[in-house]
Amino acid sequence: MRILLINPNSTQSMTDQAERSACSAALPTTVIEAINPTDTPRSIEGHADEAMAVPSMLQLIREGETKGFDAYVVACFDDPGLDAAREVAVGPVFGICQAAVQVAMTISKRFSIVTTLPRSVPIIEDLVQEYGATHHCRRVRSIDMPVLALEENACHTEDTLVQEIERAKREDHAEAIVLGCAGMSELCERLEQRCGLPVIDGVTAAIKLAEAYVSAGYRTSKAGAYDYPRVK
């Protein structure tokens, strides 16, 4: 099967990291192509960034449809334009927030999410409610670090995340942790080893769900809300 992984921001290094995480999780028979637009914000941190990223992301999915991709992963934890993406694609489209939340609800009764900036907290809280996980998600936490800063000092980023995860264990009684940014994906295994809890990376979760859905033959319904956009 062929999966198109789209990083909606324009930072190539983040796309490369997401691709490495995706390929390490994928089956040997799965072909993953990772891509990002070049005309979108360097990072997506808020509603305005999301709005600016969505048109180019949708165009990449339209192009993916002509190339015969079986599924799509939107590698941004805000899940920008997810419903719109499902309108233009036949194959299933996965947002990494929704995928991670679904996995967290399956393997734990209560979990917390650790994201980057405080401004992302209410956005993610709204997504958690939309995905029906409010009762299970005990808290959305922030390490108060911009997305682009995650790569600057990997050791500092990891230590900061460990501190916040330990607070989630102590204060939220979290049984699992969801990493609230695609830029954290390569730290997942080390964080799990250091903290002793399941740590869920949305990129990995989305890739595995995509493989399962494609293998089962599930496609996006075109019978109603996700019908193709009307030609005007």
C-alpha positions in Angstrom: 0.0 0.0 0.0 1.0 3.6 -0.5 0.6 6.3 2.2 1.2 10.0 1.6 2.3 11.7 4.8 1.8 15.5 4.6 3.4 17.9 7.0 1.3 21.0 6.5 4.0 23.4 7.5 7.0 24.3 5.3 9.9 23.1 7.5 11.6 20.2 5.7 13.5 19.0 8.8 10.2 18.3 10.5 8.9 16.4 7.5 12.1 14.3 7.5 11.6 13.5 11.2 8.0 12.5 10.7 9.0 10.4 7.7 11.7 8.5 9.8 9.1 7.8 12.5 6.5 6.7 10.0 8.9 4.4 8.1 10.2 2.8 11.4 6.6 1.9 12.3 5.4 0.8 8.9 5.2 -2.7 7.5 8.0 -3.6 5.0 5.4 -3.7 2.3 4.1 -0.2 3.0 5.5 2.6 0.8 5.5 6.0 2.6 6.1 9.3 0.8 6.5 12.4 2.9 6.0 15.9 1.6 5.4 19.4 2.8 4.2 22.6 1.0 6.7 25.4 0.5 4.3 28.3 0.9 2.9 27.7 4.3 4.0 28.9 7.8 7.3 27.3 9.1 5.3 25.9 12.1 1.6 25.7 12.9 0.8 27.4 16.2 -2.7 28.7 16.3 -5.8 29.1 14.1 -4.3 31.6 11.7 -1.4 29.3 10.9 -3.8 26.4 10.3 -5.9 28.5 7.9 -2.9 29.5 5.9 -1.7 25.9 5.7 -4.9 24.1 4.6 -5.2 25.2 0.9 -1.8 23.9 0.0 -2.4 20.7 2.0 -5.6 20.1 0.1 -3.8 20.6 -3.2 -1.2 17.9 -2.2 -4.0 15.5 -1.4 -5.7 16.2 -4.8 -2.3 15.4 -6.4 -2.0 12.3 -4.3 -5.4 11.1 -5.6 -4.1 11.3 -9.2 -1.0 9.3 -8.2 -3.1 6.5 -6.6 -2.2 6.8 -2.9 -4.3 4.5 -0.7 -4.3 6.7 2.5 -3.2 10.0 3.9 -1.7 11.2 7.2 -1.8 14.9 8.2 1.2 15.3 10.4 0.2 18.2 12.6 -1.4 17.7 16.0 -4.0 20.4 15.4 -5.5 18.2 12.7 -5.9 21.2 10.4 -8.4 20.9 7.6 -9.1 17.2 8.4 -12.8 17.3 7.4 -11.9 19.2 4.2 -9.2 16.7 3.4 -11.7 13.8 3.7 -13.9 15.6 1.2 -11.2 15.5 -1.5 -9.8 12.0 -0.9 -11.2 8.6 -1.5 -8.7 6.8 0.7 -9.0 7.3 4.5 -7.4 10.5 5.9 -5.9 10.4 9.4 -5.0 13.3 11.7 -2.3 12.5 14.2 -4.3 14.0 17.1 -7.4 11.9 16.4 -5.3 8.8 15.8 -3.3 9.2 19.0 -6.4 9.9 21.1 -8.1 6.7 19.7 -5.1 4.6 20.6 -4.8 6.2 24.1 -8.5 5.4 24.9 -7.9 1.8 23.8 -4.8 1.1 25.9 -5.5 3.3 29.0 -8.5 4.6 31.0 -7.1 8.0 31.6 -4.3 9.8 29.7 -2.8 13.3 29.4 -1.5 15.1 26.4 1.8 17.1 26.5 2.1 19.8 23.8 4.3 22.7 23.0 2.9 26.2 23.6 0.1 27.2 26.0 -1.9 28.7 23.1 -2.2 25.2 21.7 -3.9 23.9 24.8 -7.5 25.1 24.1 -7.2 24.0 20.5 -6.3 20.5 21.5 -8.9 20.5 24.3 -11.6 21.3 21.7 -10.3 18.4 19.5 -10.4 16.0 22.5 -14.0 17.0 23.1 -14.9 16.6 19.4 -13.3 13.1 19.4 -15.4 12.0 22.4 -12.4 11.6 24.7 -13.1 14.3 27.3 -13.7 11.9 30.1 -10.5 9.9 29.4 -8.2 12.9 28.7 -7.5 14.3 32.2 -5.4 17.3 31.1 -3.7 18.9 28.1 -0.3 20.2 29.3 2.2 22.5 27.8 6.0 22.7 28.1 5.9 26.3 26.9 8.3 25.7 24.0 7.8 26.8 20.4 7.6 24.0 17.8 10.8 25.1 16.0 12.7 25.1 19.3 12.2 21.3 19.7 15.0 20.5 17.4 17.5 23.1 18.7 18.5 21.1 21.8 17.2 17.6 21.8 18.5 16.8 25.3 16.8 19.8 26.8 13.6 19.0 25.0 13.6 15.5 26.3 14.4 16.5 29.9 11.6 19.1 29.8 9.1 16.6 28.5 10.2 14.1 31.2 9.5 16.7 33.9 6.0 17.4 32.5 5.2 13.7 32.1 6.2 13.1 35.7 3.8 15.9 36.7 1.1 14.2 34.7 1.7 10.9 36.4 1.6 12.6 39.8 -1.2 15.2 39.4 -3.4 13.7 36.7 -2.9 10.0 37.6 -2.3 9.5 33.9 -1.9 6.0 32.7 -0.6 6.9 29.3 0.9 10.0 27.6 0.1 11.4 24.2 2.8 13.6 22.6 1.0 16.7 21.3 3.4 17.6 18.4 4.7 15.7 15.4 8.1 17.3 16.2 8.3 15.1 19.3 7.9 11.8 17.5 11.5 10.5 17.7 11.6 11.0 21.4 8.7 8.6 22.0 10.7 5.5 22.9 13.2 7.2 25.1 10.4 9.0 27.0 8.6 5.7 27.6 11.7 4.1 28.9 12.5 7.0 31.3 8.9 7.5 32.5 7.6 4.0 32.7 4.3 4.8 30.9 3.0 4.1 27.4 3.9 7.2 25.3 1.9 7.6 22.1 3.2 9.4 19.1 0.5 10.5 16.7 2.5 9.8 13.6 3.1 6.2 14.5 -0.5 5.8 15.6 -1.8 7.3 12.3 0.4 5.1 10.1 -0.7 1.9 11.9 -4.3 2.9 11.6 -3.9 3.7 8.0 -2.4 0.3 7.3 -5.3 -1.4 9.1 -8.0 0.6 7.3 -6.4 0.1 3.9 -6.0 -3.6 4.5 -9.6 -3.9 5.5 -10.7 -2.1 2.4 -12.3 0.9 4.2 -12.7 4.1 2.1 -14.1 7.5 2.8 -17.9 7.7 2.4 -19.1 10.0 -0.3 -22.7 9.6 0.7 -23.1 12.8 2.6 -20.8 15.2 4.6 -17.6 13.9 3.0 -18.9 14.0 -0.6 -16.6 15.7 -3.1 -16.8 19.5 -3.1 -19.4 20.8 -5.6 -18.0 22.1 -8.8 -18.8 25.8 -9.0 
